[in-house]
Amino acid sequence: MAAGDATLSQYDWHTYPDVPLTPILTVALNSFQELGYHGTTVRAIAAGANLTMPTLYYHYGNKEGILFALLDIALDDFYTHIDLCLADADDNPLHRFENYITTVALHYTHRRDLAMLHDEYRFLGDTLREKYLTKRNLVQTKLEDLLQDGITAGIFDDKDPHFTARVLLGMLGGILDWYNTNGPLTPTEIADRYTHYAVRLVTKHTEA
Amino acid sequence: MAAGDATLSQYDWHTYPDVPLTPILTVALNSFQELGYHGTTVRAIAAGANLTMPTLYYHYGNKEGILFALLDIALDDFYTHIDLCLADADDNPLHRFENYITTVALHYTHRRDLAMLHDEYRFLGDTLREKYLTKRNLVQTKLEDLLQDGITAGIFDDKDPHFTARVLLGMLGGILDWYNTNGPLTPTEIADRYTHYAVRLVTKHTEA
């Protein structure tokens, strides 16, 4: 199960307790954001964390290992919230869809720093990149399933859940382009708006 | 006016003739994509373009100048298409909105390589970053205007064009996450689908 479970399961899925990061990962996260993956040196990470290079290599292997560890922690936290939000919904496909969209939007606000790292996955080597993408792809396939459930139930008007899930996740990912904690809207308000848009996007424009 | 005008104005806005790039910019674009901005050296760009370092510095100043030149060329091409697509629409706010969404979607498919560079703008220094963002922000403000026109005309059901424009542009930007030229859908088919979704997102779910 996801790494954050022990901490998070005590909480409602709308809450985002701090993700525990080792000093190495905290320093690396800041550096990757500021300078990019290639602009960050292992030496600078070790210095920033007040650790020796051998200690760093012992724990994470190399810079790629550090990036992967951060990406994996972000995914574990993401999936923990996803599991909880679906467990909290009844069987109505619309309600399950709404909770899912809401939790993705909350991830992109509350976990912005970790979520931004996704852009750097392309610098992982083949093995770890494949491992990361396989795990992350569940965000997409789970949403496809929820869309299909709504289509089957006659609630959603959509012909291509695979494509539509991409569209929706792209829309949500756009939050990272503009969100900052000083903005006028809270994460909850932002998530509510995106959920409203997402429902519009997949439901029929009916002549009732 | 935009730099690409002389070439493009002979064409329909649905067409995307190759953007002429100097050898330096062609090499730099490939390198920025493969290695990121910080992973790219000016020396490697000069070598790849078969030019001396002084020649490169003479034309672009430094690596930042090269990145800015590419971002600026991408924007000029983008705005040329935007101008043409709006000139091609009648006064109906819905039609203008549809053309706008379509041209943004076409930009993110036909111009994927250049559009991907946007992620690197954060590495520009203050002056050039501000200059780039000011120019790029017109994509957002123009869409806000189009949304406001549709709201005023009673066609769109939306209360916050600023926010909604962000949502729509985020949705369209998501194309960069998954589009590749080997996929089953053409740029035109993709643009049609996104335009359909965008119209759904901003129009009333009416009881006609």
HADDOCK unambig.tbl for C-alpha pairs under 7 A between the chains (distance, minus, plus):
assign (segid A and resid 36 and name CA) (segid B and resid 38 and name CA) 6.96 0.50 0.50
assign (segid A and resid 38 and name CA) (segid B and resid 36 and name CA) 6.97 0.50 0.50
assign (segid A and resid 38 and name CA) (segid B and resid 38 and name CA) 5.59 0.50 0.50
assign (segid A and resid 38 and name CA) (segid B and resid 39 and name CA) 5.00 0.50 0.50
assign (segid A and resid 39 and name CA) (segid B and resid 38 and name CA) 5.01 0.50 0.50
assign (segid A and resid 39 and name CA) (segid B and resid 39 and name CA) 6.60 0.50 0.50
assign (segid A and resid 167 and name CA) (segid B and resid 171 and name CA) 6.11 0.50 0.50
assign (segid A and resid 167 and name CA) (segid B and resid 174 and name CA) 6.88 0.50 0.50
assign (segid A and resid 168 and name CA) (segid B and resid 171 and name CA) 6.96 0.50 0.50
assign (segid A and resid 170 and name CA) (segid B and resid 170 and name CA) 6.46 0.50 0.50
assign (segid A and resid 170 and name CA) (segid B and resid 171 and name CA) 4.92 0.50 0.50
assign (segid A and resid 170 and name CA) (segid B and resid 173 and name CA) 6.90 0.50 0.50
assign (segid A and resid 170 and name CA) (segid B and resid 174 and name CA) 3.93 0.50 0.50
assign (segid A and resid 171 and name CA) (segid B and resid 167 and name CA) 6.11 0.50 0.50
assign (segid A and resid 171 and name CA) (segid B and resid 168 and name CA) 6.95 0.50 0.50
assign (segid A and resid 171 and name CA) (segid B and resid 170 and name CA) 4.91 0.50 0.50
assign (segid A and resid 171 and name CA) (segid B and resid 171 and name CA) 3.55 0.50 0.50
assign (segid A and resid 171 and name CA) (segid B and resid 174 and name CA) 6.50 0.50 0.50
assign (segid A and resid 173 and name CA) (segid B and resid 170 and name CA) 6.90 0.50 0.50
assign (segid A and resid 174 and name CA) (segid B and resid 167 and name CA) 6.87 0.50 0.50
assign (segid A and resid 174 and name CA) (segid B and resid 170 and name CA) 3.92 0.50 0.50
assign (segid A and resid 174 and name CA) (segid B and resid 171 and name CA) 6.51 0.50 0.50
assign (segid A and resid 197 and name CA) (segid B and resid 201 and name CA) 5.87 0.50 0.50
assign (segid A and resid 200 and name CA) (segid B and resid 200 and name CA) 6.49 0.50 0.50
assign (segid A and resid 200 and name CA) (segid B and resid 201 and name CA) 5.68 0.50 0.50
assign (segid A and resid 201 and name CA) (segid B and resid 197 and name CA) 5.88 0.50 0.50
assign (segid A and resid 201 and name CA) (segid B and resid 200 and name CA) 5.67 0.50 0.50
assign (segid A and resid 201 and name CA) (segid B and resid 201 and name CA) 5.45 0.50 0.50
assign (segid A and resid 205 and name CA) (segid B and resid 205 and name CA) 4.73 0.50 0.50
assign (segid A and resid 205 and name CA) (segid B and resid 206 and name CA) 6.55 0.50 0.50
assign (segid A and resid 206 and name CA) (segid B and resid 205 and name CA) 6.56 0.50 0.50
assign (segid A and resid 206 and name CA) (segid B and resid 206 and name CA) 6.53 0.50 0.50
assign (segid A and resid 206 and name CA) (segid B and resid 207 and name CA) 6.51 0.50 0.50
assign (segid A and resid 207 and name CA) (segid B and resid 206 and name CA) 6.52 0.50 0.50
assign (segid A and resid 207 and name CA) (segid B and resid 207 and name CA) 4.84 0.50 0.50
assign (segid A and resid 207 and name CA) (segid B and resid 208 and name CA) 5.21 0.50 0.50
assign (segid A and resid 208 and name CA) (segid B and resid 207 and name CA) 5.23 0.50 0.50
